[in-house]
Amino acid sequence: MEWKARWICESREASDVCPLYQKQFTLEKDVKQATLYVTAWGVYEAMLNGHRVGEFVLAPGWTSYETRLQYQAYDVKELLAAENRLEVTVGKGWYRSPMLGWENSWVQQNQMKKPAGLLAQLEVVYQDGSMDTFATDSSWTWGESGIRFSEIYDGETYDASMMPRANMPVRVLDMEENALLPQQGEEIREQEQIHPARIFTTPAGERVVDFGQEITGYVELSLTAHSGEVVELSHAEVMDQEGNFYTANYREAKAKLRYICKEGAQTYKPKMTFFGFRYIRLDQFPGGPMNAKEEKFTAIVVHSAMKRTGYLHSSHPLLNQLFENVIWGQKGNFLDVPTDCPQRNERLGWTGDAQVFIRTACLNFNVKRFFTKWLADMAADQNEDGQIGHIIPDIWKWKPSSAAWGDAAAICPWELYQAYGDLELLRQQFPMMKKWVDSIGIHTTTPYLWTGGEHYGDWLGLDAPSGSYKGSSREDFIASAFYAYSTELVIRAGEALGEEVSAYQALYQNILKTFRATYPEYYTQTECVLALYFRLCEDPEKTVQQLAEKIRACGHHLETGFVGTPYLLHVLSSHGETKLAYDLLLREEYPSWLYPVTRGATTIWEHWDGIHQDGSFWSDDMNSFNHYAYGAVADWVYQVAAGITPLAPGYQKVKIAPQPDARLEELEAYLQTEAGLVHSKWHKTPAGWCYEVTTPVCAEVYIGTRKYEVEPGSYRYYSPIEVENH
């Protein structure tokens, strides 16, 4: 791509109003091909002759803008005419909105000082082979658009009653953009439409629309009104203890849509922002909020265009709702980057959340392209000394790495390789993995352990001391355990790539020896879990019994937080405690995965008790009801309960070893892998368990203690009698 375009912007100081850039041009020949290339300092919407260009919402997406700014290419041949008008509106987006922590971030301060810059180039190839290029330059004009305000956290204001006029000269910026790259990640697109489940009046007298499902996206309005009348909507995830509209957990995010009507029938949806919500409150509406009807509102689901690959179903209604909540949690937070939550003044690409969930993410959807782009941002943002920020894109920069968060640099590439078997992708990410492990040796205060520094610990562990969010597991223990694990993954990745890793093998042996000498005892559930899962304990059977005793001693429930929870059921089932793992999975009382389901959750909560049994809230300051991390439990259901695990990267060989439980009549898993569809189902009959298995590749199938070798493309049905005989 050869850019002839120049960056352009408003000819006056930028304001909250989104500028509209325009180019009018004439075509006198028959067009063979036409491609529009475009990007912006912010987010943009392009229109050609009154038609929207492409399906990408919030383009060009969110990257580490200093070094990586995506541009998009659109085929626009069918939109061209003899006389043409190309219009591009640019909003602040992630580039220039005040994001969490912006006061202390030189990265954001620099971005926010920039104008609403646009770079666009339309290349038209005619049937005779000649070509014209219409690129942003001084011939373009600009004016104020109807979007009077738009930011990521606070929402959008649109005035449909005004007629935009782009009749002012633009300013051409004297600079080159060296960070441009073609679209790498999945496009963000509108995916589904949801109609209201009900519209009701709260005890406080407010009119509220309930869509029945928490989503990420926005509401489309359809109404008839007079010019100047106003629609104003507020967004919320839940109702409070008294049944009233609750927004305190959005913190400083205003999350409002304000629409100023034109005359007559009209339809509108936001263009430059998004919300996380289930409910909307009608703060203003033509004729009064009580005049609003359900058919006037449609919730539009927005997320990255990922293909669904995994499906789970059981005979347990609450478990099925949990599976749905995991899917909705992923859809709601995979909006160009894996965000922690989509609603409050945060919505950041937390590395810790991503690494604990990535295996489940790869099972539910094809996220290869999604994570390829995000990991490229991670590599771009990696410090010279190898440290990794808490969030990617790293708009903070000033915070040192935390164990289990920075370890995403090793864990995410490895999990992506296991899911998709792409050696070239692993090769691209291998330098980042090594550099990360090397950085720990630089910053630790104890050789062969990771001590010192500030970490998140076992974030939100239920065994946390009063006033702490970090759990009671020792931070140095957690950090050193992940040091060992990341080093092991570097070794395994290097061996897969044929790289020299002898230095890391020696490092790992020293870490293992030092860890065992330093931490002979484990004090919490999470410490037991990490010692088992990372194979650091000298006596696994003793450790799993200690873990089981801790679970039973505290009332037969988990106490783990972000760090321990993803591995908890895995270590139990892999060491003979599958029944106890099911006890935790199927538990309905707090704390458990199913407790939020009993409280009406439609996504995964940040806290096990985001809503207490009496209807009160955990807190206002940090209480997201769409926080996908604990949804990582789904990978245990796929891989252990249904029994589908890869024996080779990309599922080129598969192990199917289902582990049923008498409390479930049935469990079924479908998984569309790189090699084809894998299916595992078990159900209960009076004669015993029946099993169904489909595999596109060579598979090892274990039914009880019996091993079967299954050929590619075959389907097997294991009857109760056959199982009993073996």
N, C-alpha and C positions, 0 to 999 in steps of 0.2 A: 504493500500500500504506500503510494507516494502522496504525501499531503501537500496540496497547494493552498489549502485554507489557512486563514489567520484567525487567531482568537479574537472574538469581538465581545463587547459588553455594553451596558448602558452608557450614555454620554453624560450622565449625572451620577451623583453619589448613590450607591445602592440603598434600597429601603426594604421594608417588609413586603412590598408589592412585587409579585413575580413578573419579570419583564417578558414581553412577547417580541421575538425577533421575526423578521419577515423578509422574504425575497420573492419578487415577481419576475417572471421570465416567459419568453415566447419560444415555442418549438415549431419549426417550419418543415421538418422532415419526418419520415416514418421512423419510429423508435424500435430498435432491436432489443436493447437491454438498458436498464436504468437501475443504478444502485446508489442509495443514500448512505453515507458514512457520517456518524454523528456521536458526539460526546459532550459533556458539560461539567462545569464546576458546581455540582449540585445534582438534581434530578431533572429530567426533561420529558416533555411530551411533544412529538412532532406531528403536524397535520399537513397533508398535501391535498390542496383543492377541497378542503372541508372534510377529508377522511383521515382517521387516525392511522399513522404509520406503525405497523407492527403490533405485536401483542405484549411486548415487554412493558411491565409496570415498574415505575421507579427506576428506569434506566438512567445512567449506566451501571447501577448497582453500587455496592459498597466494597471498596478495596483499600489497600494501604496507599492512599492517593499520592503520597510523595514519590513513590517509585513505581506505582502500578495503577494506571487509569485506563479502564476498558473503553473501547469504542465499539459501536454496533454497525452492522451492515444490513440494509434492508432492500429487498427487491421491490421497487416502486413503479415498475413499468405500467401496470394496470391502472395506476392512479393518475397518470399523466394525461394532459390534454394539450390543445394548441396554446391556450393561455393558462398560465399556472401561477399558483400562489403557495409558497412553502412557508409554514409558520412553525416556530419552535418556542415553547414556553419553558422557562427554567426556574425551578424552585430551589430552596436551600438544601433539602435532602439531608443525608448524613454528612455531606461535605461542609455545609456552613451553618447547620442548626447547632444551638448550644446543647451539646450532649453531656451526660453525667461526667463530672470531673473537669469540665472545660476550663474552669477558672485557673487551674494549675497546669494546664497542658499547653506547651509551646506549639505542639502540632496543631491543635484545634485553633489556637489563637492565630496562627499563620493562615489557616484555611478560612477562618471567619472574616479575615481582612480582605480576602479576595472578592471581586465582584461576581455577578452571576454570568460567568464566562460561557461562551458557546463556541464549539468548533464543529463545522459541518461541511460536507462536500458531496454534491450530487454529480455523479458521472453518468452521462447519457451517451450511449453508442447507437448510431443510426444504422439503418439497413444498408446504406452505401459504404459502411465501414468508418465513416468519420465520427468524431466525438466532440462533445461539449462538456465543460466542467463548470458548475455553478457552486462556488466555494464562499464561505464566510469571508467578507472583506468590507471595505468602506462603502460598497454599493448596497449593503443591507440597511434596513431601517428597524427601529424598535418603538415600542410604546408600552403603556401599562396594560397588563392583562386583567381579566376579571378576578383572578386569584389575588385578593388583597392581603392575605397573610397565609403562610404555610410553613410549619416546622414539624419535625418528627414527633416531639413529645406533646406539643400544645394543640396540634390539629390544623384546621384550615378554615379560612373565610373566603367565600366566593360571592361576587356580586353579578348576578345574571342580568340585572337591569341596565348595566352599562354596556356601551358598544366600544370594544377596544379599537384603537386606531394606532397602528405602527407607522407613524409618519415622521419620527425623529431620527437624525443620523446616529449611527452607532460609533463607538470608539474602538479603534483597532489597537490591540495590545502588542507592544513591541517585545515579544517573547516567543520562545519555542517550547514545545511540550515534548520532553524526551521520555516521558513515562508511559506513553501510549502503547496499548497492546490490544489485539482483537479479542472479542468476547471469549472468555475462558470458562466461566461458570455457567450454570443453568440460568435461563431467563426467569425472572419473577413474573408470574402471570396470574390472572384471574382464573380460578379453578372450579368453583361451585357457587351455586346460589341457594340461600336458605331463606324460607319464608317464616314469618313470625309464628311461634307456637301459641301466643296469646298476647293481648294488650290489656292492661289492668291499671287500676288506681291504687296507690300505696296508702297505708294508714296516714302518711303525712300529706295526702292529697295530690301527689305527683302522678303524672301519666307516664307509664313505662311500657316499653315493648320488650317482650322476652322471645328470643330466637331459639331457645331450647338447647343451644349448643354454644360453648365458648369457641370463638374463632379469632383469627387474625385477618384483618381486611378492613372493610368499610361498608357503610350503608348507602344504597342507592335510593333516592327519593323520587317519587312520581306523584305529582299533584297539580291542581289548577289553582292559581292564585293571582292576586293583583300585584303590579309592579311596586316594589319597595317593601312588601310584606316579608317577614323573616321566619325562617326555620332555624332553631338552635337545638342541637342534640348534645347530650353528655353521654359518656360510655362507662360501663361498669361490668365487673365480672360476677358479682354476687349481690344479694340483698342482705341487709343486716339482721340482727336478732329480732327486731320488731317488724321485719318485712319491708323496710324502707331502702331506697337507693343508696348504695355505699361506694364512695370513691376515695376514701382516705388512704387506701393501700396504693393508689396511683402516685402518692407523694406529690411532688411539685408538677407532675405532668397534668396539664389542663384537659387534654384529650377531648376537645370540643370541635364540632362541626357547626359552622354558622353559614347559612345560605340566604342571600337576599334575592327575592324572587323577581322574575320578569312577569309580564302580563300573559295570562293564559295558561294552557297546559304545558308542562315542563318536566324534565327528568334530569337529575344531577347525581353524580357520585364524585368523591374526592379524587384528585389527580396527583397530588404531590406528597401524600402522607398515608399513614395506616394506623389502625387501632387494634388493641386486644380487648375483646368484649364478648359478653353474652346478652347484655341488656343495654337499651338506650332510654334515656329520659328525655321527654319532650319539654324542654325549657321554654321554647317559644314555638308557636305554630299558627298559621293563618286561621282565624276564627277561634283560636284558643286550643290548647292541647287536647281537650276533651272531644274536639271535632275530628281528631285524627283516626283513621281506620287502618287495620292491619295491612290491607293491600297497597298502601302507600309506601311501604318499606320493604326492601330486600337486602339481606346481608350477603355480601360478596366475599368469598373466601379467597385469600391471596397468599401464595407461597411459591417457592422455587419449583420449577417444572420437573419434578422427580417422578419416575415411573414406579408405581406400586409393585413390589415383588414378593412380599410375605403376607400370609393370612393365617390367623389363629382362630379356632372356634372350639368351644367346649360345651358340656351339658350344664354348666354352672352359669346362670344369668349374670351374677355379679362379676365373675371372672371374665365373661365376654365383654361386659362394660369396661372393665379394666383394660382389656386389649384395645377396645375402641379409644379409650382415653389416651393410651400410649401413642396411637396413630395420630390423634388430634393434637397431642402435645408436640409431636415431631412436625406436623404440618404447620402448626402455629408458630414454631420457633426456627424453622428452616426457611427463612426469608433472606436469601443471599448469603447470610452468615448464620452459624448455629448460635442463636441468641439464648440467653438465660430465660427471658420472659419478653412478651410482646406488648405490655400494657403500660407499665410505670416509667418513670424517668430513668431508664437504664437501657434495656434492649441491646446489650453488648455481647460480643462474641467470646464469652468466657471459655477459656481453655479447659478448665477442670470439668465443667459440665459436658463438653464435647468429648473428652477422652473416656469418660465413664459410660457414655451412651453410644459411641460410634459403632460398636458391634451390633447393637440393636438397630441402629439407624440403617446399617447395611443389609439387615435382614428384612426390614419393613419396606424399604425403597431402594432403588438404584441411586446411590449417592456418590458414585465414583467421580463424576464431573463436578458435583457440588463441593466435595472435599478437596479435589485436586486444586481448585481455585483458592479455597481457604488456606490450604497448607502452603501454597505459593506465597500468599500474604504473610503467613507465619515465618517462612524462610526470609522474606524481605524485611520483616520487622525484627528478626533475631539480632540481638546485640553483637558487637564485634567479639565480645568475650564468650558468646554462646548462650547467654541468658534469653529466656522467653518471657514475654509479658503475660499478665493475667488475662488480658483480652486481646483478640485479634479481629480486625485491625487494631493495632496498639496505639490508641489515641491518647494514652496516658504517658507512657515512656519512662516516668520517673520511678516506678515501683520495681523493686528487685523480684526475682523469680520466687515462686512458692512451689514446694513439692506437691506432686499430683496435678498441679495446674500446668507448670512448665513441662512436666513429663508427657504432655500431649504431643510434644515434638517427636518422641520415640513411639508412643503407643498408637497414635492415629495413623501414621504411615504403615505400621505393621498390620494393624487391623484391616486397613484398606487393601493391603497385599493379600491377606488371608481371604478376604471376600471376593476379590476380583482377579487375583493371580497376575497382575500387571507388573512384570519385573522392571520395565523401563520407568514406570512411575515410582517404584521403590528406589531405583537408582537415582532419580532426580532428588529424592528426599533424603537419601542416605547421608549426604554431607551435613544436613541440619541435625539429624539424629546423633551423629558423632560429636558435632560441635556442642550439642546440649549436654551430653554425658561429660565431655571434657570440662564444661563450665562448672559442674558440681565440684570437681576436684580443685578448681581454682578458688571457689568461694567457701568451701567447708572449713571448719576450725579443727576437724579431726580427720587424719588420713584414713581413707577407705570407709568412712561414714559420711553422712551429710548432717553436720551439726552447725548450730548457729543460724543466723538469718531469721526472717519472720515468715511464718507459714499460716495457711488457713486450717491446718490440722484436719481432724475428721469433721469437716464443716457440718454444723447442725446435728451432730451426734446427740442422741437423747440422754447420754450419760454426762453431758456437759455440766461443769460446776455452775452454780447460780450466777447469772449475769454474763455467761460466756456463750458464744455461738460455736466454739471450736471442738466440743466433745472432750472427753477425758484421756483419750489416747495421747501418748507422748509425741510431740511434734518431731523431735529428732528421730524417734523410732519410725514414724511414717516416712519422713524424708529419706532415711537410710534404706528402708525397704524399697521405696521407689527408685532409689539410686541403683540398687541391685537389679531391679526389674528392667529399667531402661538400658542398663549395660547389657543384660542378657538379650534384649531385643536387638541391640546394635550388633551383637555377635551373630544372632540368627539371621538378621538381614544381610550382614556381610557374607555369611556362608552361602546364602541363596544367590548372592550377586557374584560370588567368586572373589571377594575382596580379602585382603590380608587383615585379620582381626586378632592376631596372637596377643597384641598388647591389651586388647579389651578382655580377652580370655584370662590373662593373668590378673587384670584389674578385678574381674568378677570373682575369681577365687579368693583374692585378698578381701574384697567386700564381704563375701560369704563368711569367711573365717572370722573377720573382725565383728561382724554383726552377731554371729552366734556367741562369741565371747562376751560381747557387751550387753546383749539382751537375752539372757537365758530364760527369763520369765516374761509372761504376757499378762497384762493387767485388765484388758478390756476385750469386748467382743471383736472390735476392729483390729486390735493387735493380733489376736488369734487368726482372724481371717487373712490378714496380709501375710503373716508368717506361713500360713498354709498355701495360699494361692500363689505366692511368689517362691514357694519351695525353699524357705529359709529356715524352717524349724528342723531340728535333728530327729525329733520323734513325732511324726505327723499324727499317729493314732492317739497319743497322749494329748496332743494339742486339740484335735477335733473333739475329744471327750471333754476337755476343759471348756471349749466353746459351747458345746451342747449343755453342759452344766450351767454356764453363765446365762444361756437363753432360758432355761427352765427356772433358774433361781430368781430371775427378775419378773416372773409371771408369764413365762412362755412367750416372750416377744423379743423383737430385735431392739437394740439400742444403738445401732450403727448410723453413721451419717453419710455424707456424700462419698467418702473414701471407702468405707467398708461395705456399704449396702450392695453395690453392683456385684461383688464377689461372694456374698454371704451364702446364697443358696448353692452356688457352684461348689464351694468347699465342703458343705454338708453332704451333698449328694455324692460327691466323688470320694468320700471317705465313709460310706455306709450309713449316712443319716438322711436318706431321701425322705423318709416319713416326716422327720422334723422340718425339712425344707418345705414340704407340702403344708405342714402345720402353719408355718409362717406365711406362705403364699395365700392360704385359704382363710386365714384369721380375719374376722370382720370387726373385732373390737379395736379401738385405738391402743397402740400404734400398729398400723398394718397398711398394706396396699389397698385392701378392700374397704377400710374405714371411710376414706373420702368418697368411695362409690356409694356407700350407705347414706352419705350426706348429700347426694345428688351431683357429685363431681362429674364433669364431662371432659376434663383434661387432668393431667397429673399436677398435684400441688407441690409447692415449695416445701411446706411443712406437713408432717404426718397429721398434725392437728391444726391446720389452717383455720378451720372452724371447729370450735369445741363442741362437746355434746350438748351444752346448753344453748348453742347458737352464737355464743360470743366468739371473738376472733383472737388468734394467736398474738397479733400485733397490728399496728397500722404501718410501721416503717419498713417492714420486710416480709410481706405476706402475699406472694404471687400465687394465683390459682391456675397458672399455666406455666409450669416450670418442669421441663421434660426429664431431668436427670434420674429421678427414681423410677422412671419408666424402663430403665435398663434391665429390670427384672424380666422383661419379655424375652431377652436372649436365653435365659435359663429355660423358659417354656419351649422355645424352638429347639434348643440344643440338648436339653436333658429330659424334660417331660415328654416332648415329641421325639427327641433323640436324634435330631439331624445335625451332624457336625462334619466339617470338611476334614478329610485325611490328607488332602493336598490343596495348595492355594487355588482359589477360583473354583473349588468344588469339583476338581477333575477326578477326584476319588472321594467317596462319601462313606461315612459311618452312620448307620441308623440303629440306634439302641434305645427304643422308647422305655420309659419308666412310669407305668401307670400307678394310680392311687385309687383305692376303693371308694373314696368320697366323690369321685367323678365317674359318671357313666361313660363319658366319651371325651376324647381330645383329638383334634385334627390340626395339622399344619401343612400349608402349601408354601413352597419356597422356589421362586424362579431364580435360578443361579446362572452364572456365566455358561455353565455346561448344559443347562436345561432345567426342567421342572422336577423337583424332588417333593414327594408327598409321603406323609406318615400319619396314620390314623390308628387309634385303638379304641375299642368300646367293649363294654361289659355284656356278657350273655349269661344265662343260667349255667352254662357249661364252663364258663371261664372267660378269659380275655381273648378277643379276636383282634388281629392286626392286619392292616393293609399298607403296602409299601410300593412306591413307584420311584424308579431312579433312572436317570439318563446316562449314568456312567457306572463303572464297576463300583460295587458297594459291599461293605461288610455290614451285614444285618445281624443284630443280636436280639434274640427273643428269649428273655430270661438268661440262662447260662449257655444257650445254644447259639453257635455262630453259623451263619449261612453266607456263602459267596454268591452275590447276585450279579448277573450280567447286565451290560448297558441296555437301556430301553425296556427292561422287563418290569412286569407288574407281578407282585406276589401277594397272595392272601393266606394268612396263617390262621387256621381254624383252632378252636379251643382244644380239640382232640390232638391235633398235631403238636401244639405247644405242650400239652400235658405229657405226651409220649416222649418229649425231649427234655 
